[in-house]
Amino acid sequence: MSKKIAAQKKSGPTEQATVIAAHGRHYLVQAKGIKLHCVTRGKKSDVAVGDIVEYQLTSANQGVIETIVPRSTLLYRSDQYKSKMLAANLTQLIIVVATEPSFSDDLISRALVASESSGIKAHIVLNKIDVATSLPKARERIALYASLGYPVHEVSVTAQAEATREKMLSLIQGQRTILIGQSGMGKSSLINLLIPDAEIATREISAALDTGKHTTTFTRLFQMAEYQDQATYVIDSPGFQEFGLHHLSEGMLERAFPEFQPHLGHCKFYNCHHHTEPGCTVLEALKRGEISQMRHDLFKQLVHEAAQTIGY
């Protein structure tokens, strides 16, 4: 991703700000106690929510983004046609699932692969644990991810609001966090629990970006009080059903599955694809039950997707 926005930079002083919302080529940035509506030069933009940018004022409350400060991390998804940046400079990803409605294992696993490849710590939050009839099955499905080392946190926004709030606050303090999840999982309820004025802030952001009725289609960043001199913010992303990882190579994909790690480099063939090759230590681990069939199937699917090119 290019860090330079403009080939010809206007003269004049620049200031730094954090991008807190994005809609098309329009951005809302937080700068020294004020919010500014900013645009980029030219038609193409690669600015993400969470980016630290340098901007120039063009009026009292508007500016132009000139440069993106080098990022520590970038989380994005892609297919063979396009990519969609989710957020920059994250330290952790929280995947919100629930006892009901049923959640997608495919989406969870893809989000975990994205976090591994981006160097972002991943957590899973299981919401609605008060729904006793669905809890055992949900726990059984989540156990796979817990066995891989991903922390799982059980909460109930409706039945245990205060305990949930305390648990979530301890999780996000001093972190730069994005929450993702399918619709119905309770992600918005968690956001509102952590940030009581989130809905008001969202309406203000929508008005500032002139998004009108599209109030739920943009990613937004909520800044919270610093924790031990560390910035704390939470990013809420729009719900999505697919998480493409077309940008990851086969080598990047195999390293993004933690259960593959002990076996990589020990296959009979140095260029083993871990599909059907003889002497493959990953396939041997699969037969022994050390790697789940679902996860190995996903690996093969992701490799297949990454190999697809646009046909003309």
N, C-alpha and C positions, 0 to 999 in steps of 0.2 A: 504494500500500500504506500502510495506517495505521501510524503509529509509536507510537500509544498503545494499550496493552493494556487498561487499566482505566479505566472512566468515573469510578469512585470509588476513588481511591488511598488505601490504608491509611497511617496516619501512621507515622513511624519512619524510620530511616536506610536508605538504599539503597547497594548496592555494585555495581561493574561486573564483568562476566564475559563470557567468550566461549562461545557455544554450540558444543559439539563433537559432539553427536549429537542426533537427533530421531526420535521414533517416536510417531505420533499427536499428542496434546497433551502428551506427556512429553518433557522435554529434559534432557540432561546438559550442565552448564556447567562451565568451568574458571575458578576464581576464586582467585587468590593461593595457589597451591600445593595447593588442594584441589578435588575434584570434587563438585558438588552436583546432586541430582535436583530439577528445577524443573518447575512447571506454570504455566499461564497462568490468568488470571481469565476466567470465562465459558466459553462453548462453542467459540467460534471463535478460531483462532490464526493469526497471520501471521508467526511466528518462523521463521527459516531458520538452518541450520548456517552458521557464520561470522559470525552477527550478534553485535554487542556489545550486551549488555542490562544494564539496571539491575534488581536483584532485592532482595527482602527475605527474610531468613532466617525460616523458620517452625519449624525445629528444627536440630539440630547439622549435619545433612547434607542438608537440604531447604529449598527456598525457592519464592517466587512471583515470576515475571517481571512487572515493572511497566511498563517502557518499553523500546523498541528505540532505541538510539542511531542517528541518521541514517546511512544506508548510503552508501558510495561507489559500489557497483555491486550489482546483483541479477540473477542468472541464473535464468530459469525457463522452463518450457514449458507450453503450454496447448492445449486444444481448445475446441470450442464449449460444452462442458459444465463444464469445471473447469480450474484451473491447478495446477501442481506446482512449488513453489520448489525449486531445486537447491542454491543456496548464495548467500551475501551477502558483500560486501566482497572480491571476487576481483580479482586483477590479471591472471591468465591462465588460459586453458583449454587443456588438452592432450588431443587426441583420439588414442586409441591404436588403431592398425590393425595388421594382420599380413599376411604373405605368404600364409598359409593359417590358418584357413578364409577364404573370400572375405569382404571387407568391403562395407558398404553405402555407395555414393556418396551416396544420398539422406540418410542419417543424418549423414554428414560435412558435406554442404552445409548442412543445416539447423542443425547445431551452429555452423558458421561464421557463418551469418546471425544466430544468437542472440548470438554473441560480438560481432559488429560492432555490432548494435543496442544492446548493453549497455555498449559501450566497454571490452571485455575483450580483451586480446591473445590470439590463438589460435596454437597450434603443433600440428603433426601428428608423431606418433612412429610410425615403421614398424618393427614388431617382427618377429622370426624371419627376419632377413635371411640366416641360415645355411641356410635352405631354398632352395637354389640354383635348383631347377627352377621355383619360383613367383616368384622375385625380379624377373625382367625385366618380367613382366606387372604386378606390383604397382607397380613403379617407373613404368611407363608410365601407370597410372591416377592415381598420386599427382602426376605431373608437372603435371597441370592446376592443382592447388592451389598448387604451388610457383610456377607462372607468374603466379599472382594475388598473390604476395607473402607467402604463408604459409610460415614456416620448416618444413622437413621434416628430421627427425632419424632416422637409421637405427641400429637397435640389435638386439642379440640377447641376451635375458636368459639363455638356457641356454648358448650357445656363447661369449659374451663378457661374462660377468657383471660383472667388475670395470670394464671399459671402459664398459659400459652404466651402471653405478652412477655413475661419475665424470661421464659426459655428462649424466645426469639431474640430479645434484646441482648442476652448474653452471647448469642450466636453471631450477631451482626456488629457489635461494638468494636470500633477500630478497624472494621472491614469495609471493603467496597463490593457490595453484593448485588447480584441480579437474581430476581425470582422469576422462574418460568413454570408454566403448567398449563394443562388443557383447561377448557372452560368447565366449570362445575366442581373443580377441586378445592375452591375456597381461597385462591391466591389473592383476590381482591379484598376479601374479608381480613386476611392476614395483614395486608398493606394498611387497611383502615385501622386495624388494631394497633399497629406500630406507629402510624402517622395519622392521628385523629382528623387532621384537616386535609387529608390527601385528596378527597373529592373536590374541595374548594380549590386547592392548588391546581388540580387537573383542569377545572373549568377556567381558571385564570390563564393557564398555559394555552389551552385551546383558543381562548380569546386573543392572546398575544400572538399566536401563530396563525390566527384567522382560519382555524380548521373547521369551525362551525359544527356540523353534526358528526364529524369524524373524531369525536373526543376519545374513542377507545382504540384508535388505530395508530397511535404513536407511542414510542418508548419515552418514559420520563424518569428523571432522577430526583429523588427527595433527599435533601441534605439534612443531617441530624447533628446533634451536639458532638463535638470531638470527644474522643475517648483516649485518655493518656496521650494527648497531643497528636493522636492519629485521626485522620479524616474518617468520618463515618457517613456513608450514604447507601441508600437502597434504590435500585433501579427496577421499575415495574415494566415488564414487556407485554405487548399484546399477545393474547393466546394464539397458538398455532398448532396445527395437527401434524405437520411434517418438519423434519430436521435433516435437510440434505447436507452431506459432507463431501461434496464433489471435489473440493480443493485439497483433500488429504491424499497423499500418495500411499501406495501399498505399504511402504516401510513405515510411514507415520502411523498408519492404521494399526499395524501389528503391535507397535509400541504403545498404543493407546488402550490396549486391553491388558490390565495389570496381571490377569491370570496367565497370559502368554509369556510374560517376562522371564520366569525361571527357565523356560524351554527354548527361548530364542538363541540362535547361534550354535545349537547342538544337533541340528538336523543333519541327515546324511549328505544332503546337497546344500551348498552354501547359498544358493538362490531359491531355496524351497518356498513355495507359495502357501504351504499348509492347507492344501485342498485335497489332493489324492496321492501325493508323492510317497514312495516307500521310504522308511527310515525317518519319517517326520516326527519329531518329539512332541510337537503340538497335538498331532492326531493321536499319538500314543496317550497323552494326558487326557484327551477327549474320551478315549476308550476306557480309561481308568476312572472316569467321572470327576476328574480334577478341573475340567473345563465343561461348562454346560453346553448342550447341543444348541440351545437358543442363541447363546452368545457367539458360538462358532458360526452358526448360520448367518448371523448379522454381519460378522466379519467378512464372510464370502460375499454377501449382498453389497456391502459398502465398497469392496474391491471392484465388484462388477460395475457399480454405479460410477465409481471414479474413472473407470476405463471408457465410459461412454463419451462420444464426441458428437458435436452438432452436425447433422447431415444436411447437405444442400442438394 
